[in-house]
Amino acid sequence: MKAIGMILLTIFLGKSCSNEAQNDINNAVLQYSAMTRGFHLKVIITNQMATISKGRTPETMSQKQVKISDSDWNDLIALFEKTNLEAFPTLKDPTQKRHYDGAAIADLKVRYQEKNFETVNFDHGFPPAEIEGLVNKIVALTDDKE
């Protein structure tokens, strides 16, 4: 009888933890931006929706709002769960290409539990290792929606 109770308790706790993780990202706002003189990209993710802005001038500016697929959303949940937001200011950028116009200047901002977390600037396409999966997933969302 105790074994059945333990199994049911484990299943119940496991499901509540996964729902809690989804609620965590549902209550977060992720903003990725990359820019240089001729390139501008901004992606804002909130509650399974992505707003993708490209271009800076009226002639080149475009903005789309797209629903993130369930599989992509689940991937984002898993990656967000692994992200240490408190470490954002201390992340090390692996390359310095943005210093000589070799890459766009990028950053990731997260608004979560009434706090703002912002990374140091890094090269678009070369994020810090600690957030590489999350950033690459966000950028991949923009590629699918063109």
Disulfide bonds with the S-S distance in Angstrom:
none
